């Protein structure tokens, strides 16, 4: 199946477990700024894969912090505490491959603000753990 354009839409087949979508991360407004795109969290049963389309994206995965550049791929294994952000002033663009359950969590998170308890419950419903914006 063709999904064109992929930007701003997720490619999902009915009944399938793989989702592909793209994202853009705005640029940092100050040097060393860490505007996290997602809170620190763990997916207990699901892996994620990122491909950097343009720019740079910094990742923290467990105890490792590294920066991926255009053309690099990052695999985040299930069970890893992780988050990511754009360290540069210009926007960064990425492709993410993930199971449908992770995409469902992302869609739910974008539906509005939640309390700490609601965030923890939402992540649990998606086989994940919410840690928070700091660790």
N, C-alpha and C positions, 0 to 999 in steps of 0.2 A: 504494500500500500504506500502511496505517496502522501506525505504531509508537507504541503508547501503553502506558504513559507512556515518553517518550524518556529521562527521567532514569535514569542508571546503566546504560543500554544504548545500543549504537550502532545506528543505522538504516542497514542495508546490504542492498542487493538483490543476489542471487546473479548474478555476472557483471558487475555494475556497478562503476564506479570511484569513485563518490561515497559518502562516509560522513558522516553527521551524528551528533553526540553532544554531550552537555552535560558541563560540569565545574564543580566548586566548588573555590575556593581559600580555605583558612583565612585568617583575619585575621592581620595582623602583630602581634607581641607588643611591639614597641618602635618609636618613631618612626624613620623612615628605614631601617627594616629591609628588606633585599632577600632574602627567601627565594624563590629562583628555583624556578619550577614545572618548568622543563626546563633542562638545561645549554645553554650557547651552542652553536648548531649551524646547519647550512646544509642545506636540501633543494635538490639540484641540478636536479631535474626536476619538482618539485611545488610548487604554491602552497597557501596556507592562508587561510581566512577565519574571523574571530572576530566574534561579535555579543555585546555585553555585556548580559546579562539583568538583573543587579542588582549594585550596587556599582561599584567602580572597579578597573581592572587597568592596571598600568604595563607598557609594552613598551619593549624596546630592539631596534631594527631597524637594522642597519648602524650608522651614526653618529648616529641619532636616538633620543632617549628622550622618550616622551610617555605621558600617562595617558588612557585611554578610560573613559568613564562610561556608566551605564545608557542604553541606546538607541544607543550608538555602535557602529560596525563598524570592524574593522581587517583589512586585507588584507596578507598577508606574501608578497611575490613570491619565486618560486624564485631561488636564488642569494644571498639575503639572510641575513646572520648575525643570529640573533634569539634572544630569550628573553622571559619575562614573569613578573610577580609581583603580589601584592596589596599595595598600599601602606597599606591601611587596617586598623583593628582588627576590623572586621566582615567576614564572609565575602563573597566575590564569586562570581557565577555567570555562566557563559558558554555559548554554543553555538559549536561549531567545525565547519566544513565542510572536508573534506580528502579527498585521494585515498586509496584503500584501502591503498596502500603505506605512507603515513604512519601510518594507523591500525594497521597490522600492526607497525610499529616501536614505537608506543606500547604495544601489548599485550605485545610482547616485553620492553620495558624494565620493565614492571610484574611480570615473572615472577621477579625477584630481582636482587641486587647483582652487579656485574661489575667486573673489573679494568679499568684504562685501556685495555689492549690489546683486551680483549673488547668494550668499548664502541665503540672505533674500528672494529673488524671488523663489529659489529652495524649501526652506522650506514652503513658502506660497502655492506653487503648490501641496504640500503634506499635506495640512491642519495643518501646524505647524508654529511655530515662532522661528526663529534663534535669540538667544540673544548674543552669543559670547563666547569667552574663559575665560572671567571674568564677574562677575556681581556685 
